[in-house]
């Protein structure tokens, strides 16, 4: 399982086994291998950074620095 962000859209990539698990459990939560946490965390971090770069004007309006008033 991987998450990617392209052209303003979020995508999920699943293996055939993961797709079958989703199909078999339609409408219910599916278990995700706990071993995917570090990879998914990395994917989300990259997505957040890309999204923030796109929204740079919005980011500039947020207070920064130790006092959060800078």
N, CA, C and O atoms as a Maestro MAE file, in Angstrom:
{
 s_m_m2io_version
 :::
 2.0.0
}

f_m_ct {
 s_m_title
 :::
 protein
 m_atom[280] {
  # First column is atom index #
  i_m_mmod_type
  r_m_x_coord
  r_m_y_coord
  r_m_z_coord
  i_m_residue_number
  s_m_chain_name
  s_m_pdb_residue_name
  s_m_pdb_atom_name
  i_m_atomic_number
  :::
  1 25 0.848 -1.170 0.000 1 A "UNK " " N  " 7
  2 3 0.000 0.000 0.000 1 A "UNK " " CA " 6
  3 2 0.891 1.230 0.000 1 A "UNK " " C  " 6
  4 15 1.831 1.342 0.786 1 A "UNK " " O  " 8
  5 25 0.571 2.147 -0.902 2 A "UNK " " N  " 7
  6 3 1.281 3.427 -0.969 2 A "UNK " " CA " 6
  7 2 0.265 4.527 -1.229 2 A "UNK " " C  " 6
  8 15 -0.766 4.303 -1.863 2 A "UNK " " O  " 8
  9 25 0.571 5.718 -0.730 3 A "UNK " " N  " 7
  10 3 -0.236 6.903 -0.990 3 A "UNK " " CA " 6
  11 2 0.622 7.873 -1.777 3 A "UNK " " C  " 6
  12 15 1.798 8.064 -1.466 3 A "UNK " " O  " 8
  13 25 0.037 8.486 -2.797 4 A "UNK " " N  " 7
  14 3 0.760 9.481 -3.593 4 A "UNK " " CA " 6
  15 2 -0.148 10.680 -3.838 4 A "UNK " " C  " 6
  16 15 -1.369 10.604 -3.699 4 A "UNK " " O  " 8
  17 25 0.481 11.774 -4.204 5 A "UNK " " N  " 7
  18 3 -0.224 13.019 -4.486 5 A "UNK " " CA " 6
  19 2 0.279 13.530 -5.822 5 A "UNK " " C  " 6
  20 15 1.478 13.737 -6.006 5 A "UNK " " O  " 8
  21 25 -0.652 13.734 -6.764 6 A "UNK " " N  " 7
  22 3 -0.273 14.209 -8.090 6 A "UNK " " CA " 6
  23 2 -1.321 15.179 -8.600 6 A "UNK " " C  " 6
  24 15 -2.515 14.881 -8.587 6 A "UNK " " O  " 8
  25 25 -0.880 16.316 -9.039 7 A "UNK " " N  " 7
  26 3 -1.761 17.312 -9.656 7 A "UNK " " CA " 6
  27 2 -2.996 17.612 -8.810 7 A "UNK " " C  " 6
  28 15 -4.113 17.685 -9.322 7 A "UNK " " O  " 8
  29 25 -2.775 17.785 -7.506 8 A "UNK " " N  " 7
  30 3 -3.868 18.151 -6.622 8 A "UNK " " CA " 6
  31 2 -4.795 17.007 -6.232 8 A "UNK " " C  " 6
  32 15 -5.852 17.237 -5.644 8 A "UNK " " O  " 8
  33 25 -4.405 15.778 -6.555 9 A "UNK " " N  " 7
  34 3 -5.250 14.623 -6.231 9 A "UNK " " CA " 6
  35 2 -4.464 13.608 -5.408 9 A "UNK " " C  " 6
  36 15 -3.265 13.414 -5.608 9 A "UNK " " O  " 8
  37 25 -5.173 12.961 -4.475 10 A "UNK " " N  " 7
  38 3 -4.580 11.943 -3.619 10 A "UNK " " CA " 6
  39 2 -4.908 10.566 -4.183 10 A "UNK " " C  " 6
  40 15 -6.061 10.286 -4.513 10 A "UNK " " O  " 8
  41 25 -3.904 9.711 -4.293 11 A "UNK " " N  " 7
  42 3 -4.084 8.376 -4.857 11 A "UNK " " CA " 6
  43 2 -3.611 7.315 -3.875 11 A "UNK " " C  " 6
  44 15 -2.698 7.549 -3.083 11 A "UNK " " O  " 8
  45 25 -4.241 6.144 -3.935 12 A "UNK " " N  " 7
  46 3 -3.807 4.989 -3.165 12 A "UNK " " CA " 6
  47 2 -3.456 3.877 -4.149 12 A "UNK " " C  " 6
  48 15 -4.179 3.631 -5.114 12 A "UNK " " O  " 8
  49 25 -2.348 3.219 -3.890 13 A "UNK " " N  " 7
  50 3 -1.911 2.104 -4.714 13 A "UNK " " CA " 6
  51 2 -1.921 0.857 -3.838 13 A "UNK " " C  " 6
  52 15 -1.297 0.829 -2.778 13 A "UNK " " O  " 8
  53 25 -2.631 -0.168 -4.287 14 A "UNK " " N  " 7
  54 3 -2.769 -1.396 -3.516 14 A "UNK " " CA " 6
  55 2 -2.269 -2.597 -4.318 14 A "UNK " " C  " 6
  56 15 -2.320 -2.604 -5.548 14 A "UNK " " O  " 8
  57 25 -1.789 -3.604 -3.604 15 A "UNK " " N  " 7
  58 3 -1.439 -4.859 -4.257 15 A "UNK " " CA " 6
  59 2 -2.729 -5.616 -4.568 15 A "UNK " " C  " 6
  60 15 -3.801 -5.247 -4.086 15 A "UNK " " O  " 8
  61 25 -2.627 -6.661 -5.362 16 A "UNK " " N  " 7
  62 3 -3.816 -7.463 -5.673 16 A "UNK " " CA " 6
  63 2 -4.415 -8.076 -4.414 16 A "UNK " " C  " 6
  64 15 -5.637 -8.157 -4.290 16 A "UNK " " O  " 8
  65 25 -3.580 -8.504 -3.487 17 A "UNK " " N  " 7
  66 3 -4.075 -9.083 -2.231 17 A "UNK " " CA " 6
  67 2 -4.825 -8.032 -1.422 17 A "UNK " " C  " 6
  68 15 -5.881 -8.319 -0.859 17 A "UNK " " O  " 8
  69 25 -4.282 -6.806 -1.361 18 A "UNK " " N  " 7
  70 3 -4.953 -5.721 -0.625 18 A "UNK " " CA " 6
  71 2 -6.284 -5.367 -1.281 18 A "UNK " " C  " 6
  72 15 -7.268 -5.114 -0.586 18 A "UNK " " O  " 8
  73 25 -6.323 -5.347 -2.600 19 A "UNK " " N  " 7
  74 3 -7.567 -5.061 -3.315 19 A "UNK " " CA " 6
  75 2 -8.611 -6.119 -2.992 19 A "UNK " " C  " 6
  76 15 -9.772 -5.791 -2.748 19 A "UNK " " O  " 8
  77 25 -8.209 -7.387 -2.987 20 A "UNK " " N  " 7
  78 3 -9.148 -8.464 -2.680 20 A "UNK " " CA " 6
  79 2 -9.669 -8.334 -1.254 20 A "UNK " " C  " 6
  80 15 -10.850 -8.574 -1.001 20 A "UNK " " O  " 8
  81 25 -8.797 -7.957 -0.320 21 A "UNK " " N  " 7
  82 3 -9.215 -7.764 1.075 21 A "UNK " " CA " 6
  83 2 -10.260 -6.657 1.176 21 A "UNK " " C  " 6
  84 15 -11.240 -6.785 1.910 21 A "UNK " " O  " 8
  85 25 -10.046 -5.577 0.439 22 A "UNK " " N  " 7
  86 3 -11.021 -4.474 0.434 22 A "UNK " " CA " 6
  87 2 -12.348 -4.959 -0.150 22 A "UNK " " C  " 6
  88 15 -13.412 -4.665 0.395 22 A "UNK " " O  " 8
  89 25 -12.285 -5.695 -1.246 23 A "UNK " " N  " 7
  90 3 -13.511 -6.218 -1.858 23 A "UNK " " CA " 6
  91 2 -14.249 -7.163 -0.910 23 A "UNK " " C  " 6
  92 15 -15.472 -7.095 -0.786 23 A "UNK " " O  " 8
  93 25 -13.499 -8.046 -0.241 24 A "UNK " " N  " 7
  94 3 -14.102 -9.011 0.674 24 A "UNK " " CA " 6
  95 2 -14.730 -8.354 1.895 24 A "UNK " " C  " 6
  96 15 -15.636 -8.917 2.509 24 A "UNK " " O  " 8
  97 25 -14.255 -7.169 2.248 25 A "UNK " " N  " 7
  98 3 -14.734 -6.465 3.436 25 A "UNK " " CA " 6
  99 2 -15.431 -5.160 3.087 25 A "UNK " " C  " 6
  100 15 -15.395 -4.206 3.864 25 A "UNK " " O  " 8
  101 25 -16.058 -5.116 1.933 26 A "UNK " " N  " 7
  102 3 -16.708 -3.898 1.459 26 A "UNK " " CA " 6
  103 2 -17.623 -3.321 2.540 26 A "UNK " " C  " 6
  104 15 -18.460 -4.021 3.111 26 A "UNK " " O  " 8
  105 25 -17.440 -2.034 2.803 27 A "UNK " " N  " 7
  106 3 -18.272 -1.345 3.792 27 A "UNK " " CA " 6
  107 2 -17.798 -1.525 5.223 27 A "UNK " " C  " 6
  108 15 -18.403 -0.984 6.149 27 A "UNK " " O  " 8
  109 25 -16.726 -2.276 5.415 28 A "UNK " " N  " 7
  110 3 -16.182 -2.508 6.749 28 A "UNK " " CA " 6
  111 2 -14.691 -2.154 6.752 28 A "UNK " " C  " 6
  112 15 -14.042 -2.154 5.706 28 A "UNK " " O  " 8
  113 25 -14.160 -1.854 7.933 29 A "UNK " " N  " 7
  114 3 -12.722 -1.557 8.011 29 A "UNK " " CA " 6
  115 2 -11.896 -2.771 7.604 29 A "UNK " " C  " 6
  116 15 -12.275 -3.912 7.867 29 A "UNK " " O  " 8
  117 25 -10.762 -2.509 6.958 30 A "UNK " " N  " 7
  118 3 -9.826 -3.566 6.569 30 A "UNK " " CA " 6
  119 2 -8.549 -3.389 7.378 30 A "UNK " " C  " 6
  120 15 -8.086 -2.270 7.602 30 A "UNK " " O  " 8
  121 25 -8.001 -4.493 7.805 31 A "UNK " " N  " 7
  122 3 -6.757 -4.436 8.562 31 A "UNK " " CA " 6
  123 2 -5.610 -4.063 7.628 31 A "UNK " " C  " 6
  124 15 -5.531 -4.536 6.495 31 A "UNK " " O  " 8
  125 25 -4.731 -3.211 8.125 32 A "UNK " " N  " 7
  126 3 -3.523 -2.826 7.399 32 A "UNK " " CA " 6
  127 2 -2.343 -3.400 8.171 32 A "UNK " " C  " 6
  128 15 -2.265 -3.242 9.390 32 A "UNK " " O  " 8
  129 25 -1.443 -4.052 7.488 33 A "UNK " " N  " 7
  130 3 -0.256 -4.618 8.131 33 A "UNK " " CA " 6
  131 2 0.465 -3.514 8.906 33 A "UNK " " C  " 6
  132 15 0.800 -2.473 8.340 33 A "UNK " " O  " 8
  133 25 0.699 -3.740 10.187 34 A "UNK " " N  " 7
  134 3 1.347 -2.745 11.045 34 A "UNK " " CA " 6
  135 2 2.733 -2.364 10.522 34 A "UNK " " C  " 6
  136 15 3.247 -1.291 10.839 34 A "UNK " " O  " 8
  137 25 3.327 -3.236 9.730 35 A "UNK " " N  " 7
  138 3 4.632 -2.954 9.144 35 A "UNK " " CA " 6
  139 2 4.620 -1.814 8.130 35 A "UNK " " C  " 6
  140 15 5.673 -1.305 7.746 35 A "UNK " " O  " 8
  141 25 3.421 -1.415 7.696 36 A "UNK " " N  " 7
  142 3 3.304 -0.325 6.726 36 A "UNK " " CA " 6
  143 2 3.374 1.070 7.368 36 A "UNK " " C  " 6
  144 15 3.429 2.073 6.656 36 A "UNK " " O  " 8
  145 25 3.374 1.139 8.685 37 A "UNK " " N  " 7
  146 3 3.308 2.447 9.357 37 A "UNK " " CA " 6
  147 2 4.422 3.379 8.900 37 A "UNK " " C  " 6
  148 15 4.148 4.529 8.556 37 A "UNK " " O  " 8
  149 25 5.652 2.925 8.886 38 A "UNK " " N  " 7
  150 3 6.761 3.829 8.531 38 A "UNK " " CA " 6
  151 2 6.664 4.289 7.079 38 A "UNK " " C  " 6
  152 15 6.949 5.447 6.775 38 A "UNK " " O  " 8
  153 25 6.266 3.394 6.187 39 A "UNK " " N  " 7
  154 3 6.131 3.759 4.775 39 A "UNK " " CA " 6
  155 2 4.973 4.742 4.593 39 A "UNK " " C  " 6
  156 15 5.111 5.735 3.879 39 A "UNK " " O  " 8
  157 25 3.832 4.472 5.233 40 A "UNK " " N  " 7
  158 3 2.685 5.371 5.115 40 A "UNK " " CA " 6
  159 2 2.994 6.729 5.742 40 A "UNK " " C  " 6
  160 15 2.562 7.761 5.228 40 A "UNK " " O  " 8
  161 25 3.734 6.734 6.842 41 A "UNK " " N  " 7
  162 3 4.129 8.001 7.472 41 A "UNK " " CA " 6
  163 2 4.996 8.814 6.521 41 A "UNK " " C  " 6
  164 15 4.818 10.025 6.390 41 A "UNK " " O  " 8
  165 25 5.931 8.147 5.862 42 A "UNK " " N  " 7
  166 3 6.791 8.814 4.878 42 A "UNK " " CA " 6
  167 2 5.949 9.365 3.712 42 A "UNK " " C  " 6
  168 15 6.141 10.500 3.277 42 A "UNK " " O  " 8
  169 25 5.021 8.541 3.221 43 A "UNK " " N  " 7
  170 3 4.153 8.984 2.123 43 A "UNK " " CA " 6
  171 2 3.352 10.220 2.524 43 A "UNK " " C  " 6
  172 15 3.293 11.195 1.775 43 A "UNK " " O  " 8
  173 25 2.738 10.179 3.705 44 A "UNK " " N  " 7
  174 3 1.923 11.307 4.169 44 A "UNK " " CA " 6
  175 2 2.786 12.551 4.356 44 A "UNK " " C  " 6
  176 15 2.367 13.653 4.000 44 A "UNK " " O  " 8
  177 25 3.982 12.386 4.907 45 A "UNK " " N  " 7
  178 3 4.888 13.531 5.083 45 A "UNK " " CA " 6
  179 2 5.212 14.188 3.744 45 A "UNK " " C  " 6
  180 15 5.204 15.414 3.631 45 A "UNK " " O  " 8
  181 25 5.498 13.373 2.733 46 A "UNK " " N  " 7
  182 3 5.796 13.916 1.404 46 A "UNK " " CA " 6
  183 2 4.572 14.639 0.829 46 A "UNK " " C  " 6
  184 15 4.692 15.711 0.236 46 A "UNK " " O  " 8
  185 25 3.397 14.033 1.016 47 A "UNK " " N  " 7
  186 3 2.159 14.633 0.504 47 A "UNK " " CA " 6
  187 2 1.905 15.972 1.174 47 A "UNK " " C  " 6
  188 15 1.574 16.949 0.502 47 A "UNK " " O  " 8
  189 25 2.055 16.029 2.488 48 A "UNK " " N  " 7
  190 3 1.839 17.279 3.218 48 A "UNK " " CA " 6
  191 2 2.805 18.346 2.728 48 A "UNK " " C  " 6
  192 15 2.397 19.484 2.498 48 A "UNK " " O  " 8
  193 25 4.071 18.001 2.564 49 A "UNK " " N  " 7
  194 3 5.055 18.979 2.082 49 A "UNK " " CA " 6
  195 2 4.714 19.484 0.683 49 A "UNK " " C  " 6
  196 15 4.811 20.682 0.419 49 A "UNK " " O  " 8
  197 25 4.319 18.592 -0.206 50 A "UNK " " N  " 7
  198 3 3.944 19.003 -1.561 50 A "UNK " " CA " 6
  199 2 2.729 19.927 -1.527 50 A "UNK " " C  " 6
  200 15 2.687 20.941 -2.224 50 A "UNK " " O  " 8
  201 25 1.746 19.564 -0.711 51 A "UNK " " N  " 7
  202 3 0.517 20.362 -0.622 51 A "UNK " " CA " 6
  203 2 0.813 21.748 -0.053 51 A "UNK " " C  " 6
  204 15 0.267 22.743 -0.530 51 A "UNK " " O  " 8
  205 25 1.667 21.818 0.953 52 A "UNK " " N  " 7
  206 3 2.014 23.110 1.537 52 A "UNK " " CA " 6
  207 2 2.773 23.989 0.549 52 A "UNK " " C  " 6
  208 15 2.593 25.206 0.531 52 A "UNK " " O  " 8
  209 25 3.616 23.377 -0.268 53 A "UNK " " N  " 7
  210 3 4.309 24.153 -1.298 53 A "UNK " " CA " 6
  211 2 3.305 24.773 -2.267 53 A "UNK " " C  " 6
  212 15 3.467 25.914 -2.701 53 A "UNK " " O  " 8
  213 25 2.259 23.999 -2.601 54 A "UNK " " N  " 7
  214 3 1.222 24.506 -3.504 54 A "UNK " " CA " 6
  215 2 0.442 25.647 -2.869 54 A "UNK " " C  " 6
  216 15 -0.004 26.572 -3.547 54 A "UNK " " O  " 8
  217 25 0.294 25.563 -1.594 55 A "UNK " " N  " 7
  218 3 -0.515 26.548 -0.868 55 A "UNK " " CA " 6
  219 2 0.375 27.560 -0.155 55 A "UNK " " C  " 6
  220 15 0.053 28.003 0.948 55 A "UNK " " O  " 8
  221 25 1.475 27.920 -0.768 56 A "UNK " " N  " 7
  222 3 2.457 28.805 -0.144 56 A "UNK " " CA " 6
  223 2 1.842 30.122 0.336 56 A "UNK " " C  " 6
  224 15 2.209 30.609 1.405 56 A "UNK " " O  " 8
  225 25 0.944 30.690 -0.405 57 A "UNK " " N  " 7
  226 3 0.314 31.941 0.009 57 A "UNK " " CA " 6
  227 2 -0.447 31.752 1.309 57 A "UNK " " C  " 6
  228 15 -0.412 32.610 2.191 57 A "UNK " " O  " 8
  229 25 -1.135 30.622 1.422 58 A "UNK " " N  " 7
  230 3 -1.856 30.321 2.658 58 A "UNK " " CA " 6
  231 2 -0.869 30.140 3.802 58 A "UNK " " C  " 6
  232 15 -1.103 30.617 4.912 58 A "UNK " " O  " 8
  233 25 0.228 29.454 3.531 59 A "UNK " " N  " 7
  234 3 1.229 29.173 4.550 59 A "UNK " " CA " 6
  235 2 1.851 30.459 5.081 59 A "UNK " " C  " 6
  236 15 2.160 30.552 6.269 59 A "UNK " " O  " 8
  237 25 2.038 31.452 4.212 60 A "UNK " " N  " 7
  238 3 2.651 32.715 4.629 60 A "UNK " " CA " 6
  239 2 1.772 33.473 5.616 60 A "UNK " " C  " 6
  240 15 2.281 34.286 6.388 60 A "UNK " " O  " 8
  241 25 0.467 33.224 5.608 61 A "UNK " " N  " 7
  242 3 -0.467 33.925 6.500 61 A "UNK " " CA " 6
  243 2 -0.468 33.362 7.920 61 A "UNK " " C  " 6
  244 15 -0.963 34.009 8.843 61 A "UNK " " O  " 8
  245 25 0.082 32.168 8.097 62 A "UNK " " N  " 7
  246 3 0.107 31.531 9.415 62 A "UNK " " CA " 6
  247 2 1.278 32.095 10.221 62 A "UNK " " C  " 6
  248 15 2.400 32.149 9.716 62 A "UNK " " O  " 8
  249 25 1.030 32.523 11.490 63 A "UNK " " N  " 7
  250 3 2.140 33.007 12.324 63 A "UNK " " CA " 6
  251 2 3.184 31.914 12.516 63 A "UNK " " C  " 6
  252 15 2.842 30.744 12.683 63 A "UNK " " O  " 8
  253 25 4.465 32.302 12.492 64 A "UNK " " N  " 7
  254 3 5.562 31.372 12.661 64 A "UNK " " CA " 6
  255 2 6.488 31.873 13.762 64 A "UNK " " C  " 6
  256 15 6.385 33.021 14.194 64 A "UNK " " O  " 8
  257 25 7.360 31.039 14.197 65 A "UNK " " N  " 7
  258 3 8.356 31.418 15.170 65 A "UNK " " CA " 6
  259 2 7.944 31.052 16.579 65 A "UNK " " C  " 6
  260 15 6.822 30.603 16.813 65 A "UNK " " O  " 8
  261 25 8.871 31.248 17.530 66 A "UNK " " N  " 7
  262 3 8.628 30.838 18.913 66 A "UNK " " CA " 6
  263 2 7.390 31.477 19.543 66 A "UNK " " C  " 6
  264 15 6.689 30.832 20.323 66 A "UNK " " O  " 8
  265 25 7.122 32.725 19.214 67 A "UNK " " N  " 7
  266 3 5.972 33.404 19.824 67 A "UNK " " CA " 6
  267 2 4.687 33.150 19.042 67 A "UNK " " C  " 6
  268 15 3.602 33.539 19.475 67 A "UNK " " O  " 8
  269 25 4.816 32.493 17.881 68 A "UNK " " N  " 7
  270 3 3.691 32.248 16.969 68 A "UNK " " CA " 6
  271 2 3.055 33.563 16.511 68 A "UNK " " C  " 6
  272 15 1.948 33.565 15.972 68 A "UNK " " O  " 8
  273 25 3.748 34.668 16.723 69 A "UNK " " N  " 7
  274 3 3.250 35.956 16.291 69 A "UNK " " CA " 6
  275 2 4.144 36.573 15.238 69 A "UNK " " C  " 6
  276 15 3.861 37.656 14.726 69 A "UNK " " O  " 8
  277 25 5.205 35.895 14.922 70 A "UNK " " N  " 7
  278 3 6.158 36.412 13.917 70 A "UNK " " CA " 6
  279 2 5.622 36.201 12.519 70 A "UNK " " C  " 6
  280 15 6.278 36.568 11.544 70 A "UNK " " O  " 8
  :::
 }
 m_bond[279] {
  # First column is bond index #
  i_m_from
  i_m_to
  i_m_order
  :::
  1 1 2 1
  2 2 3 1
  3 3 4 2
  4 3 5 1
  5 5 6 1
  6 6 7 1
  7 7 8 2
  8 7 9 1
  9 9 10 1
  10 10 11 1
  11 11 12 2
  12 11 13 1
  13 13 14 1
  14 14 15 1
  15 15 16 2
  16 15 17 1
  17 17 18 1
  18 18 19 1
  19 19 20 2
  20 19 21 1
  21 21 22 1
  22 22 23 1
  23 23 24 2
  24 23 25 1
  25 25 26 1
  26 26 27 1
  27 27 28 2
  28 27 29 1
  29 29 30 1
  30 30 31 1
  31 31 32 2
  32 31 33 1
  33 33 34 1
  34 34 35 1
  35 35 36 2
  36 35 37 1
  37 37 38 1
  38 38 39 1
  39 39 40 2
  40 39 41 1
  41 41 42 1
  42 42 43 1
  43 43 44 2
  44 43 45 1
  45 45 46 1
  46 46 47 1
  47 47 48 2
  48 47 49 1
  49 49 50 1
  50 50 51 1
  51 51 52 2
  52 51 53 1
  53 53 54 1
  54 54 55 1
  55 55 56 2
  56 55 57 1
  57 57 58 1
  58 58 59 1
  59 59 60 2
  60 59 61 1
  61 61 62 1
  62 62 63 1
  63 63 64 2
  64 63 65 1
  65 65 66 1
  66 66 67 1
  67 67 68 2
  68 67 69 1
  69 69 70 1
  70 70 71 1
  71 71 72 2
  72 71 73 1
  73 73 74 1
  74 74 75 1
  75 75 76 2
  76 75 77 1
  77 77 78 1
  78 78 79 1
  79 79 80 2
  80 79 81 1
  81 81 82 1
  82 82 83 1
  83 83 84 2
  84 83 85 1
  85 85 86 1
  86 86 87 1
  87 87 88 2
  88 87 89 1
  89 89 90 1
  90 90 91 1
  91 91 92 2
  92 91 93 1
  93 93 94 1
  94 94 95 1
  95 95 96 2
  96 95 97 1
  97 97 98 1
  98 98 99 1
  99 99 100 2
  100 99 101 1
  101 101 102 1
  102 102 103 1
  103 103 104 2
  104 103 105 1
  105 105 106 1
  106 106 107 1
  107 107 108 2
  108 107 109 1
  109 109 110 1
  110 110 111 1
  111 111 112 2
  112 111 113 1
  113 113 114 1
  114 114 115 1
  115 115 116 2
  116 115 117 1
  117 117 118 1
  118 118 119 1
  119 119 120 2
  120 119 121 1
  121 121 122 1
  122 122 123 1
  123 123 124 2
  124 123 125 1
  125 125 126 1
  126 126 127 1
  127 127 128 2
  128 127 129 1
  129 129 130 1
  130 130 131 1
  131 131 132 2
  132 131 133 1
  133 133 134 1
  134 134 135 1
  135 135 136 2
  136 135 137 1
  137 137 138 1
  138 138 139 1
  139 139 140 2
  140 139 141 1
  141 141 142 1
  142 142 143 1
  143 143 144 2
  144 143 145 1
  145 145 146 1
  146 146 147 1
  147 147 148 2
  148 147 149 1
  149 149 150 1
  150 150 151 1
  151 151 152 2
  152 151 153 1
  153 153 154 1
  154 154 155 1
  155 155 156 2
  156 155 157 1
  157 157 158 1
  158 158 159 1
  159 159 160 2
  160 159 161 1
  161 161 162 1
  162 162 163 1
  163 163 164 2
  164 163 165 1
  165 165 166 1
  166 166 167 1
  167 167 168 2
  168 167 169 1
  169 169 170 1
  170 170 171 1
  171 171 172 2
  172 171 173 1
  173 173 174 1
  174 174 175 1
  175 175 176 2
  176 175 177 1
  177 177 178 1
  178 178 179 1
  179 179 180 2
  180 179 181 1
  181 181 182 1
  182 182 183 1
  183 183 184 2
  184 183 185 1
  185 185 186 1
  186 186 187 1
  187 187 188 2
  188 187 189 1
  189 189 190 1
  190 190 191 1
  191 191 192 2
  192 191 193 1
  193 193 194 1
  194 194 195 1
  195 195 196 2
  196 195 197 1
  197 197 198 1
  198 198 199 1
  199 199 200 2
  200 199 201 1
  201 201 202 1
  202 202 203 1
  203 203 204 2
  204 203 205 1
  205 205 206 1
  206 206 207 1
  207 207 208 2
  208 207 209 1
  209 209 210 1
  210 210 211 1
  211 211 212 2
  212 211 213 1
  213 213 214 1
  214 214 215 1
  215 215 216 2
  216 215 217 1
  217 217 218 1
  218 218 219 1
  219 219 220 2
  220 219 221 1
  221 221 222 1
  222 222 223 1
  223 223 224 2
  224 223 225 1
  225 225 226 1
  226 226 227 1
  227 227 228 2
  228 227 229 1
  229 229 230 1
  230 230 231 1
  231 231 232 2
  232 231 233 1
  233 233 234 1
  234 234 235 1
  235 235 236 2
  236 235 237 1
  237 237 238 1
  238 238 239 1
  239 239 240 2
  240 239 241 1
  241 241 242 1
  242 242 243 1
  243 243 244 2
  244 243 245 1
  245 245 246 1
  246 246 247 1
  247 247 248 2
  248 247 249 1
  249 249 250 1
  250 250 251 1
  251 251 252 2
  252 251 253 1
  253 253 254 1
  254 254 255 1
  255 255 256 2
  256 255 257 1
  257 257 258 1
  258 258 259 1
  259 259 260 2
  260 259 261 1
  261 261 262 1
  262 262 263 1
  263 263 264 2
  264 263 265 1
  265 265 266 1
  266 266 267 1
  267 267 268 2
  268 267 269 1
  269 269 270 1
  270 270 271 1
  271 271 272 2
  272 271 273 1
  273 273 274 1
  274 274 275 1
  275 275 276 2
  276 275 277 1
  277 277 278 1
  278 278 279 1
  279 279 280 2
  :::
 }
}
